[in-house]
Amino acid sequence: MNKGIKDGKPISVQYGNPSLGTRGGKNPGFRVFTLDAETMLPIQITRHYLNLTEANNGNPVWTKMYDVTEEYGFKSLSPSDYDNVIKSFNTGNVDTLKKMIANEDGKFEFKSKEEVHCDQGCINHHMCKKRSSEYWER
């Protein structure tokens, strides 16, 4: 996420996209961004993946993994709403953080957020990582 220089308010979000390659044994993936035609702001983002095991067995099907607003409870995809969700990790919204960690893993090592263990150090790490695109700010 990028913030304004003068006021520090969120002004943009950078979404890391999954790779179509399989480096590290990860399943290929991509995101679809639906934009408002007038504002050119995102109104929906979905992530899709190809399960390599099924594809290698002769059934290559791209599957919708999740919709960002539904999965994480965003009111909108505005930078300020994104920031509010990230800040909520430190006030008890650890389930959403765990979903994000589980969903980021292209190998699907985690079957659910219940399998993700994240203590306060982990929470702080992910909050900083997601609230700033500038490495030095972390």
N, CA, C and O atoms as CSV, one atom per row, in Angstrom:
chain,resi,resn,atom,element,x,y,z
A,1,MET,N,N,0.850,-1.156,0.000
A,1,MET,CA,C,0.000,0.000,0.000
A,1,MET,C,C,0.902,1.227,0.000
A,1,MET,O,O,1.960,1.233,0.628
A,2,ASN,N,N,0.475,2.257,-0.706
A,2,ASN,CA,C,1.202,3.525,-0.727
A,2,ASN,C,C,0.391,4.571,0.022
A,2,ASN,O,O,-0.839,4.583,-0.024
A,3,LYS,N,N,1.107,5.440,0.707
A,3,LYS,CA,C,0.456,6.490,1.488
A,3,LYS,C,C,0.908,7.857,1.004
A,3,LYS,O,O,2.001,8.007,0.456
A,4,GLY,N,N,0.043,8.867,1.215
A,4,GLY,CA,C,0.375,10.231,0.840
A,4,GLY,C,C,1.566,10.740,1.644
A,4,GLY,O,O,1.717,10.402,2.818
A,5,ILE,N,N,2.397,11.541,1.022
A,5,ILE,CA,C,3.604,12.050,1.671
A,5,ILE,C,C,3.266,13.004,2.808
A,5,ILE,O,O,3.868,12.928,3.879
A,6,LYS,N,N,2.318,13.894,2.590
A,6,LYS,CA,C,2.004,14.914,3.602
A,6,LYS,C,C,1.127,14.390,4.728
A,6,LYS,O,O,1.411,14.633,5.901
A,7,ASP,N,N,0.066,13.676,4.382
A,7,ASP,CA,C,-0.890,13.276,5.419
A,7,ASP,C,C,-0.822,11.806,5.812
A,7,ASP,O,O,-1.455,11.412,6.792
A,8,GLY,N,N,-0.079,10.984,5.082
A,8,GLY,CA,C,0.058,9.570,5.413
A,8,GLY,C,C,-1.183,8.741,5.147
A,8,GLY,O,O,-1.247,7.581,5.557
A,9,LYS,N,N,-2.180,9.315,4.464
A,9,LYS,CA,C,-3.406,8.569,4.169
A,9,LYS,C,C,-3.154,7.601,3.011
A,9,LYS,O,O,-2.367,7.896,2.111
A,10,PRO,N,N,-3.824,6.447,3.038
A,10,PRO,CA,C,-3.664,5.468,1.961
A,10,PRO,C,C,-4.144,6.041,0.630
A,10,PRO,O,O,-5.234,6.607,0.553
A,11,ILE,N,N,-3.326,5.895,-0.423
A,11,ILE,CA,C,-3.712,6.408,-1.734
A,11,ILE,C,C,-3.746,5.323,-2.812
A,11,ILE,O,O,-4.358,5.519,-3.863
A,12,SER,N,N,-3.100,4.190,-2.567
A,12,SER,CA,C,-3.150,3.105,-3.554
A,12,SER,C,C,-2.773,1.785,-2.896
A,12,SER,O,O,-2.149,1.750,-1.835
A,13,VAL,N,N,-3.167,0.705,-3.553
A,13,VAL,CA,C,-2.853,-0.640,-3.087
A,13,VAL,C,C,-2.130,-1.359,-4.215
A,13,VAL,O,O,-2.538,-1.281,-5.374
A,14,GLN,N,N,-1.055,-2.058,-3.872
A,14,GLN,CA,C,-0.343,-2.871,-4.841
A,14,GLN,C,C,-0.677,-4.331,-4.560
A,14,GLN,O,O,-0.423,-4.838,-3.468
A,15,TYR,N,N,-1.237,-4.988,-5.539
A,15,TYR,CA,C,-1.579,-6.388,-5.377
A,15,TYR,C,C,-0.509,-7.254,-6.012
A,15,TYR,O,O,-0.247,-7.150,-7.211
A,16,GLY,N,N,0.109,-8.109,-5.208
A,16,GLY,CA,C,1.037,-9.091,-5.751
A,16,GLY,C,C,0.227,-10.186,-6.410
A,16,GLY,O,O,-0.718,-10.707,-5.818
A,17,ASN,N,N,0.584,-10.529,-7.606
A,17,ASN,CA,C,-0.178,-11.536,-8.332
A,17,ASN,C,C,0.531,-12.878,-8.318
A,17,ASN,O,O,1.761,-12.935,-8.315
A,18,PRO,N,N,-0.236,-13.954,-8.311
A,18,PRO,CA,C,0.377,-15.277,-8.384
A,18,PRO,C,C,1.047,-15.463,-9.743
A,18,PRO,O,O,0.761,-14.735,-10.693
A,19,SER,N,N,1.916,-16.419,-9.821
A,19,SER,CA,C,2.658,-16.683,-11.049
A,19,SER,C,C,1.953,-17.731,-11.892
A,19,SER,O,O,1.323,-18.649,-11.367
A,20,LEU,N,N,2.064,-17.584,-13.197
A,20,LEU,CA,C,1.571,-18.636,-14.093
A,20,LEU,C,C,2.575,-19.775,-14.191
A,20,LEU,O,O,2.268,-20.848,-14.709
A,21,GLY,N,N,3.778,-19.526,-13.687
A,21,GLY,CA,C,4.795,-20.573,-13.656
A,21,GLY,C,C,4.625,-21.457,-12.440
A,21,GLY,O,O,3.796,-21.185,-11.572
A,22,THR,N,N,5.415,-22.518,-12.378
A,22,THR,CA,C,5.275,-23.489,-11.284
A,22,THR,C,C,6.525,-23.548,-10.413
A,22,THR,O,O,6.764,-24.546,-9.733
A,23,ARG,N,N,7.313,-22.495,-10.431
A,23,ARG,CA,C,8.544,-22.479,-9.639
A,23,ARG,C,C,8.245,-22.803,-8.176
A,23,ARG,O,O,7.300,-22.277,-7.589
A,24,GLY,N,N,9.053,-23.663,-7.611
A,24,GLY,CA,C,8.854,-24.050,-6.217
A,24,GLY,C,C,7.697,-25.014,-6.018
A,24,GLY,O,O,7.267,-25.237,-4.886
A,25,GLY,N,N,7.191,-25.587,-7.095
A,25,GLY,CA,C,6.095,-26.544,-6.981
A,25,GLY,C,C,4.748,-25.915,-6.716
A,25,GLY,O,O,3.811,-26.602,-6.309
A,26,LYS,N,N,4.636,-24.608,-6.943
A,26,LYS,CA,C,3.362,-23.934,-6.678
A,26,LYS,C,C,2.410,-24.084,-7.853
A,26,LYS,O,O,2.823,-24.214,-9.006
A,27,ASN,N,N,1.139,-24.063,-7.529
A,27,ASN,CA,C,0.123,-24.112,-8.568
A,27,ASN,C,C,0.080,-22.777,-9.303
A,27,ASN,O,O,0.190,-21.729,-8.667
A,28,PRO,N,N,-0.077,-22.787,-10.634
A,28,PRO,CA,C,-0.197,-21.535,-11.381
A,28,PRO,C,C,-1.468,-20.789,-10.971
A,28,PRO,O,O,-2.468,-21.397,-10.590
A,29,GLY,N,N,-1.406,-19.481,-11.058
A,29,GLY,CA,C,-2.573,-18.688,-10.700
A,29,GLY,C,C,-2.575,-17.343,-11.407
A,29,GLY,O,O,-1.562,-16.915,-11.959
A,30,PHE,N,N,-3.726,-16.685,-11.382
A,30,PHE,CA,C,-3.846,-15.332,-11.920
A,30,PHE,C,C,-5.008,-14.633,-11.231
A,30,PHE,O,O,-5.846,-15.282,-10.604
A,31,ARG,N,N,-5.059,-13.319,-11.346
A,31,ARG,CA,C,-6.159,-12.525,-10.805
A,31,ARG,C,C,-6.892,-11.834,-11.952
A,31,ARG,O,O,-6.294,-11.481,-12.968
A,32,VAL,N,N,-8.186,-11.650,-11.769
A,32,VAL,CA,C,-8.996,-10.885,-12.707
A,32,VAL,C,C,-9.466,-9.636,-11.976
A,32,VAL,O,O,-10.098,-9.715,-10.923
A,33,PHE,N,N,-9.146,-8.485,-12.550
A,33,PHE,CA,C,-9.537,-7.204,-11.974
A,33,PHE,C,C,-10.696,-6.639,-12.792
A,33,PHE,O,O,-10.574,-6.459,-14.003
A,34,THR,N,N,-11.810,-6.361,-12.135
A,34,THR,CA,C,-12.940,-5.695,-12.781
A,34,THR,C,C,-12.924,-4.245,-12.322
A,34,THR,O,O,-12.937,-3.962,-11.124
A,35,LEU,N,N,-12.895,-3.329,-13.286
A,35,LEU,CA,C,-12.779,-1.908,-12.975
A,35,LEU,C,C,-14.067,-1.171,-13.276
A,35,LEU,O,O,-14.815,-1.553,-14.176
A,36,ASP,N,N,-14.325,-0.103,-12.514
A,36,ASP,CA,C,-15.414,0.812,-12.806
A,36,ASP,C,C,-15.019,1.589,-14.062
A,36,ASP,O,O,-13.936,2.173,-14.107
A,37,ALA,N,N,-15.867,1.605,-15.066
A,37,ALA,CA,C,-15.535,2.225,-16.355
A,37,ALA,C,C,-15.283,3.729,-16.236
A,37,ALA,O,O,-14.488,4.276,-17.000
A,38,GLU,N,N,-15.937,4.401,-15.305
A,38,GLU,CA,C,-15.760,5.848,-15.164
A,38,GLU,C,C,-14.540,6.212,-14.334
A,38,GLU,O,O,-13.757,7.077,-14.725
A,39,THR,N,N,-14.373,5.557,-13.188
A,39,THR,CA,C,-13.290,5.927,-12.274
A,39,THR,C,C,-12.017,5.134,-12.502
A,39,THR,O,O,-10.940,5.543,-12.070
A,40,MET,N,N,-12.137,3.997,-13.181
A,40,MET,CA,C,-11.031,3.060,-13.395
A,40,MET,C,C,-10.495,2.492,-12.077
A,40,MET,O,O,-9.346,2.057,-12.008
A,41,LEU,N,N,-11.323,2.497,-11.042
A,41,LEU,CA,C,-10.969,1.896,-9.759
A,41,LEU,C,C,-11.502,0.467,-9.721
A,41,LEU,O,O,-12.548,0.180,-10.302
A,42,PRO,N,N,-10.786,-0.432,-9.039
A,42,PRO,CA,C,-11.263,-1.823,-8.985
A,42,PRO,C,C,-12.545,-1.951,-8.172
A,42,PRO,O,O,-12.682,-1.368,-7.096
A,43,ILE,N,N,-13.475,-2.725,-8.712
A,43,ILE,CA,C,-14.710,-3.004,-7.978
A,43,ILE,C,C,-14.809,-4.485,-7.623
A,43,ILE,O,O,-15.620,-4.873,-6.782
A,44,GLN,N,N,-13.985,-5.309,-8.265
A,44,GLN,CA,C,-13.947,-6.736,-7.933
A,44,GLN,C,C,-12.593,-7.300,-8.359
A,44,GLN,O,O,-12.064,-6.967,-9.420
A,45,ILE,N,N,-12.046,-8.165,-7.500
A,45,ILE,CA,C,-10.807,-8.865,-7.822
A,45,ILE,C,C,-11.022,-10.327,-7.446
A,45,ILE,O,O,-11.382,-10.641,-6.312
A,46,THR,N,N,-10.796,-11.215,-8.411
A,46,THR,CA,C,-10.915,-12.642,-8.125
A,46,THR,C,C,-9.584,-13.320,-8.418
A,46,THR,O,O,-8.854,-12.929,-9.329
A,47,ARG,N,N,-9.289,-14.337,-7.630
A,47,ARG,CA,C,-8.078,-15.128,-7.850
A,47,ARG,C,C,-8.480,-16.499,-8.356
A,47,ARG,O,O,-9.423,-17.107,-7.850
A,48,HIS,N,N,-7.756,-16.982,-9.360
A,48,HIS,CA,C,-8.003,-18.284,-9.972
A,48,HIS,C,C,-6.717,-19.108,-9.926
A,48,HIS,O,O,-5.620,-18.552,-9.877
A,49,TYR,N,N,-6.855,-20.423,-9.941
A,49,TYR,CA,C,-5.682,-21.302,-9.903
A,49,TYR,C,C,-5.926,-22.547,-10.741
A,49,TYR,O,O,-7.060,-22.888,-11.076
A,50,LEU,N,N,-4.830,-23.212,-11.066
A,50,LEU,CA,C,-4.874,-24.495,-11.768
A,50,LEU,C,C,-4.237,-25.530,-10.853
A,50,LEU,O,O,-3.049,-25.432,-10.544
A,51,ASN,N,N,-4.996,-26.504,-10.422
A,51,ASN,CA,C,-4.481,-27.564,-9.565
A,51,ASN,C,C,-3.614,-28.478,-10.434
A,51,ASN,O,O,-4.125,-29.181,-11.305
A,52,LEU,N,N,-2.301,-28.464,-10.193
A,52,LEU,CA,C,-1.374,-29.230,-11.027
A,52,LEU,C,C,-1.595,-30.732,-10.942
A,52,LEU,O,O,-1.448,-31.433,-11.942
A,53,THR,N,N,-1.940,-31.231,-9.778
A,53,THR,CA,C,-2.183,-32.661,-9.630
A,53,THR,C,C,-3.324,-33.100,-10.535
A,53,THR,O,O,-3.209,-34.093,-11.254
A,54,GLU,N,N,-4.431,-32.353,-10.498
A,54,GLU,CA,C,-5.567,-32.688,-11.360
A,54,GLU,C,C,-5.223,-32.486,-12.834
A,54,GLU,O,O,-5.617,-33.287,-13.682
A,55,ALA,N,N,-4.487,-31.413,-13.140
A,55,ALA,CA,C,-4.110,-31.145,-14.536
A,55,ALA,C,C,-3.237,-32.262,-15.086
A,55,ALA,O,O,-3.403,-32.666,-16.237
A,56,ASN,N,N,-2.303,-32.769,-14.275
A,56,ASN,CA,C,-1.430,-33.851,-14.715
A,56,ASN,C,C,-2.166,-35.186,-14.849
A,56,ASN,O,O,-1.680,-36.115,-15.495
A,57,ASN,N,N,-3.334,-35.263,-14.235
A,57,ASN,CA,C,-4.174,-36.462,-14.375
A,57,ASN,C,C,-5.177,-36.314,-15.518
A,57,ASN,O,O,-6.108,-37.110,-15.635
A,58,GLY,N,N,-4.989,-35.295,-16.360
A,58,GLY,CA,C,-5.841,-35.127,-17.526
A,58,GLY,C,C,-7.044,-34.231,-17.334
A,58,GLY,O,O,-7.918,-34.184,-18.199
A,59,ASN,N,N,-7.113,-33.506,-16.204
A,59,ASN,CA,C,-8.263,-32.634,-15.951
A,59,ASN,C,C,-7.799,-31.207,-15.655
A,59,ASN,O,O,-7.914,-30.741,-14.522
A,60,PRO,N,N,-7.267,-30.501,-16.686
A,60,PRO,CA,C,-6.788,-29.135,-16.444
A,60,PRO,C,C,-7.939,-28.124,-16.414
A,60,PRO,O,O,-8.461,-27.737,-17.459
A,61,VAL,N,N,-8.325,-27.703,-15.215
A,61,VAL,CA,C,-9.443,-26.769,-15.053
A,61,VAL,C,C,-8.998,-25.594,-14.194
A,61,VAL,O,O,-8.522,-25.777,-13.074
A,62,TRP,N,N,-9.156,-24.387,-14.728
A,62,TRP,CA,C,-8.907,-23.189,-13.922
A,62,TRP,C,C,-10.114,-22.982,-13.021
A,62,TRP,O,O,-11.254,-23.005,-13.484
A,63,THR,N,N,-9.858,-22.780,-11.727
A,63,THR,CA,C,-10.917,-22.680,-10.725
A,63,THR,C,C,-10.810,-21.360,-9.979
A,63,THR,O,O,-9.721,-20.915,-9.618
A,64,LYS,N,N,-11.969,-20.741,-9.755
A,64,LYS,CA,C,-11.988,-19.524,-8.941
A,64,LYS,C,C,-11.663,-19.912,-7.506
A,64,LYS,O,O,-12.320,-20.772,-6.921
A,65,MET,N,N,-10.648,-19.274,-6.948
A,65,MET,CA,C,-10.249,-19.568,-5.575
A,65,MET,C,C,-11.042,-18.699,-4.594
A,65,MET,O,O,-11.582,-19.198,-3.607
A,66,TYR,N,N,-11.105,-17.386,-4.881
A,66,TYR,CA,C,-11.877,-16.490,-4.024
A,66,TYR,C,C,-12.046,-15.126,-4.676
A,66,TYR,O,O,-11.333,-14.764,-5.612
A,67,ASP,N,N,-13.016,-14.379,-4.146
A,67,ASP,CA,C,-13.239,-12.982,-4.482
A,67,ASP,C,C,-12.711,-12.181,-3.293
A,67,ASP,O,O,-13.068,-12.473,-2.152
A,68,VAL,N,N,-11.886,-11.198,-3.535
A,68,VAL,CA,C,-11.199,-10.470,-2.461
A,68,VAL,C,C,-12.176,-9.834,-1.469
A,68,VAL,O,O,-12.003,-9.978,-0.259
A,69,THR,N,N,-13.206,-9.129,-1.967
A,69,THR,CA,C,-14.123,-8.453,-1.039
A,69,THR,C,C,-14.900,-9.455,-0.189
A,69,THR,O,O,-15.100,-9.231,1.005
A,70,GLU,N,N,-15.339,-10.557,-0.796
A,70,GLU,CA,C,-16.083,-11.582,-0.047
A,70,GLU,C,C,-15.184,-12.298,0.954
A,70,GLU,O,O,-15.562,-12.488,2.110
A,71,GLU,N,N,-14.003,-12.691,0.512
A,71,GLU,CA,C,-13.106,-13.499,1.333
A,71,GLU,C,C,-12.611,-12.742,2.560
A,71,GLU,O,O,-12.507,-13.308,3.648
A,72,TYR,N,N,-12.307,-11.460,2.378
A,72,TYR,CA,C,-11.683,-10.699,3.467
A,72,TYR,C,C,-12.603,-9.684,4.125
A,72,TYR,O,O,-12.189,-8.983,5.048
A,73,GLY,N,N,-13.844,-9.596,3.664
A,73,GLY,CA,C,-14.804,-8.703,4.302
A,73,GLY,C,C,-14.569,-7.228,4.026
A,73,GLY,O,O,-14.908,-6.381,4.852
A,74,PHE,N,N,-13.988,-6.911,2.867
A,74,PHE,CA,C,-13.796,-5.505,2.510
A,74,PHE,C,C,-15.145,-4.886,2.152
A,74,PHE,O,O,-15.971,-5.524,1.500
A,75,LYS,N,N,-15.366,-3.641,2.582
A,75,LYS,CA,C,-16.568,-2.914,2.164
A,75,LYS,C,C,-16.431,-2.513,0.703
A,75,LYS,O,O,-17.390,-2.563,-0.067
A,76,SER,N,N,-15.219,-2.116,0.343
A,76,SER,CA,C,-14.895,-1.768,-1.042
A,76,SER,C,C,-13.415,-2.080,-1.236
A,76,SER,O,O,-12.747,-2.532,-0.307
A,77,LEU,N,N,-12.914,-1.843,-2.418
A,77,LEU,CA,C,-11.493,-2.077,-2.684
A,77,LEU,C,C,-10.692,-0.779,-2.631
A,77,LEU,O,O,-9.614,-0.680,-3.217
A,78,SER,N,N,-11.225,0.209,-1.927
A,78,SER,CA,C,-10.516,1.482,-1.790
A,78,SER,C,C,-9.304,1.301,-0.880
A,78,SER,O,O,-9.309,0.437,-0.003
A,79,PRO,N,N,-8.268,2.112,-1.086
A,79,PRO,CA,C,-7.091,2.026,-0.217
A,79,PRO,C,C,-7.417,2.200,1.270
A,79,PRO,O,O,-6.812,1.540,2.115
A,80,SER,N,N,-8.363,3.080,1.594
A,80,SER,CA,C,-8.691,3.295,3.014
A,80,SER,C,C,-9.380,2.074,3.621
A,80,SER,O,O,-9.121,1.742,4.778
A,81,ASP,N,N,-10.258,1.393,2.864
A,81,ASP,CA,C,-10.892,0.174,3.376
A,81,ASP,C,C,-9.868,-0.941,3.538
A,81,ASP,O,O,-9.907,-1.688,4.516
A,82,TYR,N,N,-8.952,-1.055,2.580
A,82,TYR,CA,C,-7.868,-2.030,2.687
A,82,TYR,C,C,-7.064,-1.766,3.961
A,82,TYR,O,O,-6.769,-2.691,4.717
A,83,ASP,N,N,-6.713,-0.509,4.192
A,83,ASP,CA,C,-5.945,-0.134,5.378
A,83,ASP,C,C,-6.698,-0.467,6.660
A,83,ASP,O,O,-6.101,-0.948,7.623
A,84,ASN,N,N,-7.998,-0.214,6.678
A,84,ASN,CA,C,-8.804,-0.512,7.870
A,84,ASN,C,C,-8.810,-2.003,8.188
A,84,ASN,O,O,-8.722,-2.386,9.355
A,85,VAL,N,N,-8.913,-2.852,7.158
A,85,VAL,CA,C,-8.889,-4.296,7.384
A,85,VAL,C,C,-7.525,-4.719,7.922
A,85,VAL,O,O,-7.452,-5.526,8.849
A,86,ILE,N,N,-6.454,-4.189,7.357
A,86,ILE,CA,C,-5.110,-4.546,7.820
A,86,ILE,C,C,-4.911,-4.093,9.270
A,86,ILE,O,O,-4.361,-4.844,10.076
A,87,LYS,N,N,-5.349,-2.886,9.609
A,87,LYS,CA,C,-5.218,-2.398,10.989
A,87,LYS,C,C,-6.015,-3.258,11.966
A,87,LYS,O,O,-5.649,-3.377,13.136
A,88,SER,N,N,-7.112,-3.861,11.480
A,88,SER,CA,C,-7.957,-4.662,12.368
A,88,SER,C,C,-7.282,-5.953,12.822
A,88,SER,O,O,-7.760,-6.594,13.758
A,89,PHE,N,N,-6.172,-6.351,12.174
A,89,PHE,CA,C,-5.446,-7.539,12.607
A,89,PHE,C,C,-4.983,-7.388,14.050
A,89,PHE,O,O,-4.995,-8.345,14.824
A,90,ASN,N,N,-4.581,-6.185,14.395
A,90,ASN,CA,C,-4.016,-5.936,15.727
A,90,ASN,C,C,-5.092,-5.750,16.789
A,90,ASN,O,O,-4.778,-5.657,17.975
A,91,THR,N,N,-6.355,-5.694,16.379
A,91,THR,CA,C,-7.439,-5.521,17.346
A,91,THR,C,C,-8.367,-6.732,17.343
A,91,THR,O,O,-9.543,-6.625,17.694
A,92,GLY,N,N,-7.828,-7.882,16.944
A,92,GLY,CA,C,-8.590,-9.115,17.079
A,92,GLY,C,C,-9.065,-9.783,15.804
A,92,GLY,O,O,-9.585,-10.897,15.865
A,93,ASN,N,N,-8.907,-9.148,14.652
A,93,ASN,CA,C,-9.381,-9.743,13.397
A,93,ASN,C,C,-8.308,-10.658,12.809
A,93,ASN,O,O,-7.883,-10.471,11.669
A,94,VAL,N,N,-7.878,-11.637,13.581
A,94,VAL,CA,C,-6.804,-12.527,13.157
A,94,VAL,C,C,-7.292,-13.547,12.126
A,94,VAL,O,O,-6.488,-14.057,11.346
A,95,ASP,N,N,-8.588,-13.854,12.107
A,95,ASP,CA,C,-9.116,-14.805,11.127
A,95,ASP,C,C,-8.870,-14.337,9.696
A,95,ASP,O,O,-8.506,-15.135,8.833
A,96,THR,N,N,-9.068,-13.043,9.446
A,96,THR,CA,C,-8.838,-12.522,8.095
A,96,THR,C,C,-7.365,-12.607,7.734
A,96,THR,O,O,-7.022,-12.969,6.609
A,97,LEU,N,N,-6.488,-12.276,8.680
A,97,LEU,CA,C,-5.049,-12.391,8.434
A,97,LEU,C,C,-4.691,-13.844,8.110
A,97,LEU,O,O,-3.933,-14.100,7.174
A,98,LYS,N,N,-5.223,-14.781,8.864
A,98,LYS,CA,C,-4.928,-16.188,8.624
A,98,LYS,C,C,-5.424,-16.636,7.257
A,98,LYS,O,O,-4.767,-17.442,6.598
A,99,LYS,N,N,-6.583,-16.120,6.815
A,99,LYS,CA,C,-7.069,-16.429,5.470
A,99,LYS,C,C,-6.082,-15.908,4.433
A,99,LYS,O,O,-5.768,-16.598,3.463
A,100,MET,N,N,-5.590,-14.679,4.641
A,100,MET,CA,C,-4.639,-14.099,3.691
A,100,MET,C,C,-3.368,-14.934,3.607
A,100,MET,O,O,-2.859,-15.190,2.515
A,101,ILE,N,N,-2.858,-15.356,4.752
A,101,ILE,CA,C,-1.639,-16.172,4.760
A,101,ILE,C,C,-1.888,-17.497,4.049
A,101,ILE,O,O,-1.076,-17.913,3.223
A,102,ALA,N,N,-3.006,-18.169,4.359
A,102,ALA,CA,C,-3.328,-19.449,3.728
A,102,ALA,C,C,-3.525,-19.286,2.222
A,102,ALA,O,O,-3.077,-20.132,1.448
A,103,ASN,N,N,-4.189,-18.210,1.797
A,103,ASN,CA,C,-4.470,-17.993,0.373
A,103,ASN,C,C,-3.231,-17.603,-0.416
A,103,ASN,O,O,-3.179,-17.823,-1.626
A,104,GLU,N,N,-2.233,-17.030,0.243
A,104,GLU,CA,C,-1.016,-16.626,-0.461
A,104,GLU,C,C,-0.150,-17.817,-0.844
A,104,GLU,O,O,0.722,-17.701,-1.705
A,105,ASP,N,N,-0.384,-18.946,-0.217
A,105,ASP,CA,C,0.458,-20.106,-0.466
A,105,ASP,C,C,-0.047,-20.880,-1.680
A,105,ASP,O,O,-1.071,-21.560,-1.606
A,106,GLY,N,N,0.667,-20.775,-2.792
A,106,GLY,CA,C,0.254,-21.435,-4.024
A,106,GLY,C,C,0.333,-22.947,-3.976
A,106,GLY,O,O,-0.232,-23.621,-4.837
A,107,LYS,N,N,1.032,-23.501,-2.974
A,107,LYS,CA,C,1.115,-24.959,-2.858
A,107,LYS,C,C,-0.110,-25.516,-2.151
A,107,LYS,O,O,-0.326,-26.728,-2.147
A,108,PHE,N,N,-0.916,-24.644,-1.552
A,108,PHE,CA,C,-2.064,-25.042,-0.749
A,108,PHE,C,C,-1.649,-25.963,0.383
A,108,PHE,O,O,-2.307,-26.965,0.662
A,109,GLU,N,N,-0.540,-25.607,1.034
A,109,GLU,CA,C,-0.098,-26.386,2.191
A,109,GLU,C,C,-1.086,-26.245,3.342
A,109,GLU,O,O,-1.241,-27.158,4.152
A,110,PHE,N,N,-1.751,-25.097,3.410
A,110,PHE,CA,C,-2.753,-24.890,4.441
A,110,PHE,C,C,-4.116,-25.170,3.832
A,110,PHE,O,O,-4.475,-24.592,2.806
A,111,LYS,N,N,-4.865,-26.049,4.456
A,111,LYS,CA,C,-6.196,-26.348,3.958
A,111,LYS,C,C,-7.210,-25.318,4.433
A,111,LYS,O,O,-8.248,-25.132,3.797
A,112,SER,N,N,-6.923,-24.647,5.540
A,112,SER,CA,C,-7.839,-23.652,6.082
A,112,SER,C,C,-7.073,-22.716,7.002
A,112,SER,O,O,-5.927,-22.971,7.374
A,113,LYS,N,N,-7.741,-21.623,7.357
A,113,LYS,CA,C,-7.108,-20.656,8.248
A,113,LYS,C,C,-6.822,-21.272,9.616
A,113,LYS,O,O,-5.948,-20.792,10.337
A,114,GLU,N,N,-7.548,-22.330,9.979
A,114,GLU,CA,C,-7.334,-22.978,11.278
A,114,GLU,C,C,-5.949,-23.617,11.372
A,114,GLU,O,O,-5.442,-23.833,12.473
A,115,GLU,N,N,-5.339,-23.920,10.237
A,115,GLU,CA,C,-4.025,-24.548,10.232
A,115,GLU,C,C,-2.885,-23.536,10.250
A,115,GLU,O,O,-1.717,-23.918,10.310
A,116,VAL,N,N,-3.219,-22.243,10.198
A,116,VAL,CA,C,-2.204,-21.192,10.225
A,116,VAL,C,C,-2.020,-20.737,11.664
A,116,VAL,O,O,-2.985,-20.362,12.331
A,117,HIS,N,N,-0.788,-20.769,12.140
A,117,HIS,CA,C,-0.489,-20.314,13.497
A,117,HIS,C,C,0.251,-18.987,13.385
A,117,HIS,O,O,1.278,-18.894,12.712
A,118,CYS,N,N,-0.280,-17.956,14.053
A,118,CYS,CA,C,0.304,-16.619,13.928
A,118,CYS,C,C,0.240,-15.931,15.293
A,118,CYS,O,O,-0.836,-15.554,15.758
A,119,ASP,N,N,1.417,-15.771,15.934
A,119,ASP,CA,C,1.475,-15.080,17.215
A,119,ASP,C,C,1.581,-13.569,16.979
A,119,ASP,O,O,1.490,-13.114,15.839
A,120,GLN,N,N,1.772,-12.795,18.045
A,120,GLN,CA,C,1.808,-11.335,17.908
A,120,GLN,C,C,2.951,-10.872,17.002
A,120,GLN,O,O,2.788,-9.905,16.258
A,121,GLY,N,N,4.086,-11.533,17.050
A,121,GLY,CA,C,5.190,-11.184,16.158
A,121,GLY,C,C,4.811,-11.388,14.697
A,121,GLY,O,O,5.141,-10.570,13.839
A,122,CYS,N,N,4.117,-12.484,14.424
A,122,CYS,CA,C,3.638,-12.785,13.068
A,122,CYS,C,C,2.620,-11.739,12.631
A,122,CYS,O,O,2.669,-11.259,11.499
A,123,ILE,N,N,1.697,-11.383,13.525
A,123,ILE,CA,C,0.690,-10.365,13.218
A,123,ILE,C,C,1.372,-9.046,12.868
A,123,ILE,O,O,1.036,-8.416,11.866
A,124,ASN,N,N,2.327,-8.632,13.693
A,124,ASN,CA,C,3.041,-7.370,13.449
A,124,ASN,C,C,3.780,-7.407,12.111
A,124,ASN,O,O,3.751,-6.436,11.355
A,125,HIS,N,N,4.435,-8.521,11.824
A,125,HIS,CA,C,5.165,-8.671,10.564
A,125,HIS,C,C,4.239,-8.478,9.362
A,125,HIS,O,O,4.558,-7.725,8.442
A,126,HIS,N,N,3.099,-9.155,9.374
A,126,HIS,CA,C,2.177,-9.081,8.239
A,126,HIS,C,C,1.492,-7.728,8.147
A,126,HIS,O,O,1.236,-7.237,7.047
A,127,MET,N,N,1.191,-7.119,9.289
A,127,MET,CA,C,0.608,-5.771,9.253
A,127,MET,C,C,1.572,-4.805,8.571
A,127,MET,O,O,1.179,-4.051,7.681
A,128,CYS,N,N,2.824,-4.831,8.989
A,128,CYS,CA,C,3.824,-3.933,8.403
A,128,CYS,C,C,4.023,-4.232,6.923
A,128,CYS,O,O,4.110,-3.318,6.103
A,129,LYS,N,N,4.093,-5.504,6.589
A,129,LYS,CA,C,4.310,-5.922,5.200
A,129,LYS,C,C,3.171,-5.454,4.294
A,129,LYS,O,O,3.409,-5.022,3.166
A,130,LYS,N,N,1.940,-5.542,4.787
A,130,LYS,CA,C,0.787,-5.207,3.965
A,130,LYS,C,C,0.435,-3.717,3.995
A,130,LYS,O,O,-0.261,-3.235,3.101
A,131,ARG,N,N,0.901,-2.987,5.002
A,131,ARG,CA,C,0.565,-1.566,5.095
A,131,ARG,C,C,1.593,-0.660,4.440
A,131,ARG,O,O,1.374,0.549,4.362
A,132,SER,N,N,2.706,-1.205,3.967
A,132,SER,CA,C,3.704,-0.363,3.328
A,132,SER,C,C,4.398,-1.106,2.196
A,132,SER,O,O,4.860,-2.235,2.361
A,133,SER,N,N,4.460,-0.453,1.051
A,133,SER,CA,C,5.194,-1.044,-0.059
A,133,SER,C,C,6.667,-0.648,-0.019
A,133,SER,O,O,7.474,-1.144,-0.806
A,134,GLU,N,N,7.005,0.239,0.894
A,134,GLU,CA,C,8.391,0.689,1.053
A,134,GLU,C,C,9.073,-0.169,2.111
A,134,GLU,O,O,8.685,-0.146,3.279
A,135,TYR,N,N,10.082,-0.919,1.705
A,135,TYR,CA,C,10.756,-1.840,2.622
A,135,TYR,C,C,11.310,-1.109,3.843
A,135,TYR,O,O,11.212,-1.616,4.960
A,136,TRP,N,N,11.886,0.065,3.647
A,136,TRP,CA,C,12.511,0.812,4.750
A,136,TRP,C,C,11.495,1.271,5.791
A,136,TRP,O,O,11.870,1.546,6.930
A,137,GLU,N,N,10.198,1.360,5.420
A,137,GLU,CA,C,9.189,1.779,6.388
A,137,GLU,C,C,8.808,0.655,7.347
A,137,GLU,O,O,8.245,0.911,8.412
A,138,ARG,N,N,9.107,-0.569,6.981
A,138,ARG,CA,C,8.716,-1.707,7.813
A,138,ARG,C,C,9.588,-1.756,9.032
A,138,ARG,O,O,9.427,-2.643,9.870
